[in-house]
Amino acid sequence: MMFDINALDINYESVYKKAIEYRRHFHQYPELSFEEFETSKYIAEKLISFGYDVKTNVGGTGVIAVLRTNKEGKSIAFRADMDALPMLEETGLPFASKRVGIMHACGHDCHMAIVLATAEVLSGYKESLGGTIKFIFQHGEEANGGAKCIINDGGLRNPDVDEIYGLHVMPDIPVGSIALKSGYLSATDDEFYIRIHGRSAHSSEPEIGVNAIVIASQIITALATILWTNISPYDIATYSICKISGGEAINVIPDYAEISGMLRCVEKENKMAIRSKMVSISENISKSMGGSAEVEFIPGFPSVNNDSELTQVVIKASEKALKSPEDIILIDKPHLGSEDFAYYQEEIPGVMFMLGCENAICETGTLHSPILNVNEESLLYGIKIFLNIAFMQCGL
């Protein structure tokens, strides 16, 4: 059913103030991936004070709260990531990070504040809801593993979750707007390392050596053909060579070189095809020039793949929360960043959307930048959308 939260007696001024309080606390006390001990403790204490059943140390430092209505209905979940980045903050904000070299530069402080405030509001409307609602505060998103830890520790079970929702603040989208799409929203990414072995020799005797840097240069040239010849021009796929190293002296032929970078695709099949071709090119060129090569891939997240029906749920929820339907931006192409929310979507249907947080009167910065300055008005829009989703999917 379509439950209108505007008809409920919710003091949004109070909700907004608390959300800001939560966000600024998180921002001042950031913690790195898998080290979110104080963050988890703060969240758990708040959730317990709201009257929730709370489980801590889920998969590590994860926290899960469950609203049990003891009535039939769906089981849905809202997810917030908790970790910060190893970065020196340069915002000059009065509530800037108190931990030198650690900063919430990806907006996870906002995500936690939104989900925590949503949980606080919903705790007072248990009688208007059916089913169950889980609030998942997940560790280790930036380090690739937190979502998997939550899942492997049963975070989507007891009760089993039917559908999951998440958001991500986005500095280049106006505050009061969201952006989303059905289907693929983000890319799947891998790190790659090509290690080339040659044979060392003095530069006065090149004929007895095998120059690993020369081999590397040939591999780099050949790798450029992969996307032209193996991937459909209608698909989205790319790789970037971001680092090359080798050699120690100007008069010694190097016996080792290393090429590394990132591979990004939307379709998993394309990623596997590119991997295979990279291995073939690297090994064959190296062998033909008297050397050898080994290729290592460190898998990243899968692609965020939004369920079509639940995407419509988010759109309808947003229509009630935002000022105009025009504030809902339907994007055409996936973003080539990555997000471990995708791991949940491999288990159950889910949706992630982008929440506008652009500052109109000062520089907002970008995600993963030391000057990121989120427009805090975005918090209330995120809360309203999540509340609408909760009442649409679990309202009586």
C-alpha positions in Angstrom: 0.0 0.0 0.0 1.1 3.6 -0.4 1.4 5.0 3.1 1.8 8.8 3.2 4.3 9.7 5.9 3.2 13.4 5.6 0.0 12.3 7.4 2.0 11.1 10.4 2.8 13.3 13.3 6.5 13.4 12.8 8.5 16.4 14.1 10.9 16.7 11.2 12.7 19.7 12.8 13.7 17.5 15.7 14.6 14.6 13.5 16.8 16.8 11.4 18.6 18.2 14.4 19.3 14.7 15.7 20.5 13.5 12.4 23.0 16.4 12.2 24.1 15.6 15.8 24.8 12.0 14.8 26.5 12.9 11.6 28.9 15.4 13.2 29.7 12.9 16.0 30.7 10.3 13.3 32.6 12.9 11.4 34.7 14.0 14.3 35.5 10.4 15.3 36.2 8.5 12.1 37.6 5.0 12.1 39.2 2.9 9.4 37.9 -0.3 7.8 37.5 -3.1 10.3 38.5 -0.8 13.1 35.1 0.8 13.8 35.0 -0.2 17.4 33.9 3.1 18.9 31.5 3.8 16.0 29.9 0.4 16.6 29.6 1.0 20.3 28.0 4.5 19.8 25.5 3.1 17.3 24.6 0.1 19.4 24.0 2.2 22.5 21.7 4.6 20.5 19.7 1.7 19.0 19.3 0.0 22.4 18.0 3.3 23.8 15.4 3.4 21.0 14.2 0.0 22.2 15.7 -2.3 19.6 17.0 -5.8 19.7 20.6 -5.2 18.8 23.4 -7.6 17.8 26.9 -6.4 17.8 30.2 -7.8 16.4 28.4 -9.1 13.3 31.1 -10.3 11.0 33.6 -8.2 13.0 32.4 -4.7 14.0 29.0 -4.8 12.3 25.9 -3.9 14.1 22.3 -5.0 13.3 19.1 -3.9 14.9 15.7 -5.5 14.3 12.3 -4.0 14.6 9.9 -6.9 15.2 6.2 -6.0 14.9 5.0 -9.6 15.6 2.7 -9.2 12.7 2.8 -10.8 9.3 4.5 -8.8 6.5 7.7 -8.4 4.6 11.2 -8.3 6.0 13.2 -5.4 4.7 16.6 -3.9 5.5 18.3 -0.6 5.3 22.1 -0.6 5.1 24.7 2.0 6.2 28.4 1.7 5.8 30.6 2.9 8.7 34.2 3.1 7.8 36.3 6.2 6.9 39.4 6.8 4.8 43.1 7.3 5.6 43.1 10.9 4.6 44.1 14.2 6.2 41.0 16.5 6.4 41.3 20.0 4.9 37.7 21.3 5.3 38.3 23.6 8.2 34.9 22.7 9.6 34.3 23.2 13.3 33.4 19.5 13.6 36.4 18.3 11.5 38.0 15.0 12.2 39.8 14.9 15.6 41.8 11.9 14.4 44.7 13.1 12.3 45.0 11.3 9.0 41.5 9.8 9.1 38.5 11.4 7.5 34.9 10.5 6.5 35.7 11.6 2.9 33.1 9.3 1.3 30.0 10.3 3.2 29.6 7.3 5.3 29.0 9.6 8.3 25.9 10.8 6.5 24.8 7.3 5.7 25.0 6.2 9.3 23.2 9.3 10.5 20.3 8.8 8.0 19.8 5.1 8.9 20.1 5.8 12.7 17.6 8.6 12.5 15.3 6.5 10.4 15.5 3.7 13.0 14.7 6.2 15.8 11.6 7.5 14.0 10.3 4.0 13.2 10.7 2.8 16.8 7.8 5.0 17.6 5.5 3.6 14.9 5.7 -0.1 15.6 1.9 -0.5 15.8 1.6 0.9 12.3 3.9 -1.6 10.8 4.0 -5.3 9.9 6.8 -7.8 9.3 10.3 -6.8 10.3 12.8 -4.1 9.5 16.5 -4.6 9.9 19.0 -1.8 10.2 22.4 -3.0 9.1 25.5 -0.9 10.0 28.3 -2.4 8.0 32.0 -2.2 8.5 34.8 -2.4 5.9 33.1 -1.1 2.8 36.3 0.7 1.6 38.5 -2.3 2.2 36.3 -4.7 0.2 35.0 -7.3 2.6 32.5 -5.8 5.1 29.4 -6.8 3.2 30.6 -10.3 2.7 31.4 -10.5 6.5 27.9 -9.4 7.4 26.3 -12.0 5.0 28.6 -14.8 6.0 27.7 -14.2 9.7 24.0 -14.5 9.0 23.2 -10.8 8.8 20.5 -11.4 6.2 19.0 -14.3 8.3 16.9 -14.7 11.4 14.6 -13.2 10.2 15.4 -13.7 6.5 15.5 -10.4 4.7 13.3 -10.2 1.5 14.7 -6.9 0.1 17.4 -4.3 1.0 17.9 -0.6 0.4 20.9 1.6 0.5 22.0 5.1 -0.6 25.1 7.0 -1.3 25.5 10.8 -1.0 26.7 12.3 -4.2 28.3 15.8 -4.3 27.6 16.5 -8.0 23.8 16.1 -7.6 21.8 19.1 -6.2 20.5 18.7 -2.7 16.8 17.7 -2.7 17.4 15.4 -5.7 18.2 11.7 -6.1 19.6 9.8 -9.1 19.0 6.1 -9.8 18.4 3.6 -12.5 17.0 0.1 -12.8 19.6 -2.6 -13.6 23.3 -1.9 -13.4 24.2 1.2 -11.4 27.9 0.7 -10.9 30.9 -1.3 -12.2 32.7 -4.4 -11.1 36.4 -3.7 -10.6 39.6 -5.6 -10.2 43.2 -4.6 -9.4 45.7 -6.2 -11.7 49.5 -6.8 -11.4 51.6 -8.0 -14.3 55.0 -9.2 -13.1 57.6 -9.6 -15.8 60.8 -11.5 -15.3 63.9 -11.1 -17.6 67.6 -11.6 -17.1 69.9 -9.0 -15.7 73.1 -8.0 -17.5 75.4 -5.0 -17.8 74.4 -2.5 -20.4 77.7 -3.1 -22.2 76.6 -6.7 -22.9 72.9 -6.4 -23.8 73.0 -9.7 -25.8 73.2 -11.8 -22.7 70.4 -10.1 -20.9 66.6 -10.0 -21.3 65.3 -6.5 -20.6 62.1 -6.7 -18.5 61.2 -3.1 -19.2 61.3 -3.6 -22.9 59.1 -6.6 -22.5 56.7 -4.5 -20.4 56.6 -1.8 -23.1 55.5 -4.4 -25.7 52.9 -5.8 -23.3 51.4 -2.3 -22.7 51.1 -1.6 -26.4 49.4 -5.0 -27.0 47.0 -4.6 -24.1 45.5 -1.5 -25.8 43.9 -3.8 -28.4 41.8 -5.8 -25.9 38.9 -3.5 -25.8 38.9 -2.9 -29.5 38.8 -6.6 -30.4 37.2 -8.5 -27.5 34.4 -6.3 -26.1 31.3 -5.1 -27.9 31.3 -1.3 -28.6 27.8 -1.3 -27.0 29.2 -2.6 -23.6 30.9 -0.6 -20.9 34.4 -1.8 -20.1 37.7 -0.2 -19.4 41.1 -0.8 -17.9 43.7 1.7 -16.8 47.5 1.1 -16.5 48.3 3.3 -13.5 51.8 2.3 -12.5 54.9 0.8 -14.0 58.2 0.1 -12.2 61.4 -1.6 -13.0 65.2 -1.2 -12.9 67.5 0.1 -10.3 70.6 1.4 -12.1 71.1 3.3 -15.4 73.8 0.9 -16.6 72.1 -2.4 -15.6 69.6 -4.2 -17.8 66.6 -4.9 -15.4 65.5 -8.5 -14.8 62.1 -7.4 -13.3 59.3 -5.0 -14.1 55.8 -4.6 -12.9 52.7 -3.1 -14.5 49.6 -2.5 -12.3 46.2 -0.8 -12.7 42.5 -1.2 -12.6 40.0 -3.1 -14.7 36.4 -2.0 -14.7 33.4 -3.5 -16.4 29.6 -3.7 -15.9 29.1 -7.2 -17.2 31.0 -9.9 -15.3 31.4 -11.9 -18.6 33.4 -9.0 -20.1 35.7 -8.8 -17.1 36.5 -12.5 -17.4 37.1 -12.1 -21.2 39.5 -9.2 -20.5 41.3 -11.1 -17.8 41.9 -14.1 -20.1 43.2 -11.9 -22.9 45.5 -10.0 -20.5 47.1 -13.3 -19.3 47.5 -14.6 -22.8 49.2 -11.4 -24.1 51.5 -11.0 -21.1 52.6 -14.6 -21.1 53.1 -15.0 -24.8 54.9 -11.7 -25.4 57.2 -12.4 -22.5 58.0 -15.9 -23.7 58.7 -14.7 -27.2 61.3 -12.2 -25.9 63.0 -14.7 -23.7 61.3 -13.8 -20.4 58.3 -14.8 -18.5 55.2 -13.1 -16.9 52.6 -13.8 -14.3 49.4 -11.9 -13.9 47.5 -11.5 -10.6 44.0 -10.2 -10.3 42.6 -9.0 -7.0 38.8 -9.1 -7.4 36.8 -6.1 -6.4 33.1 -5.7 -5.8 30.4 -7.0 -8.2 28.3 -4.5 -10.1 25.4 -2.9 -8.2 22.4 -4.3 -10.0 19.1 -2.6 -9.0 16.0 -4.7 -9.0 13.4 -3.2 -11.4 10.4 -3.5 -9.1 12.1 -2.2 -6.1 13.5 0.7 -8.2 9.9 1.7 -8.7 9.3 1.5 -4.9 12.2 4.0 -4.4 10.8 6.3 -7.1 7.3 6.3 -5.5 8.8 6.9 -2.1 10.9 9.8 -3.4 7.9 11.4 -5.0 6.4 11.8 -1.6 9.7 13.0 0.0 11.1 15.4 -2.6 9.6 18.7 -3.7 9.0 17.8 -7.3 9.0 14.6 -9.6 11.7 16.5 -11.6 14.0 16.0 -8.6 14.1 12.3 -9.4 16.9 11.9 -12.0 16.8 8.7 -14.0 20.3 8.1 -15.2 21.1 6.2 -18.5 24.5 4.8 -17.9 26.1 3.1 -14.9 28.7 4.9 -12.8 32.1 3.2 -13.2 32.8 3.4 -9.4 32.2 0.4 -7.3 30.2 -0.4 -4.1 30.1 -3.5 -2.0 26.3 -3.1 -1.6 26.4 -5.3 -4.7 27.2 -8.4 -2.5 23.8 -8.1 -0.8 22.1 -7.9 -4.2 23.7 -11.3 -5.1 21.7 -12.7 -2.2 18.4 -10.8 -2.3 16.7 -8.1 -4.4 17.9 -4.6 -3.5 18.2 -1.0 -4.6 20.9 1.7 -4.1 20.3 5.3 -5.1 22.4 8.4 -5.2 21.4 11.2 -2.8 22.2 14.8 -3.8 24.4 16.7 -1.3 25.8 19.5 -3.3 26.4 22.8 -1.5 25.2 25.8 -3.5 27.1 28.5 -1.7 30.5 26.9 -1.0 32.7 24.2 -2.5 31.3 20.7 -1.9 34.4 18.8 -3.1 34.2 15.3 -4.4 34.1 11.8 -2.8 37.4 10.7 -1.5 38.8 14.2 -1.4 40.1 16.0 1.7 37.7 18.9 1.2 34.5 17.0 1.0 31.8 19.3 2.6 28.4 17.6 2.4 25.3 19.7 2.4 23.6 18.5 5.6 20.1 19.3 4.2 20.5 16.0 2.3 20.1 14.1 5.5 16.5 14.8 6.0 15.7 13.9 2.4 17.4 10.6 2.8 15.4 9.9 6.1 12.1 10.8 4.5 12.7 8.5 1.5 13.7 5.6 3.8 10.6 6.2 6.0 8.4 6.2 2.9 9.9 2.9 1.8 9.4 1.4 5.3 5.7 2.4 5.3 5.1 1.4 1.7 6.6 -2.1 2.2 5.7 -2.8 5.8 2.8 -0.4 6.6 -0.5 -1.8 7.7 
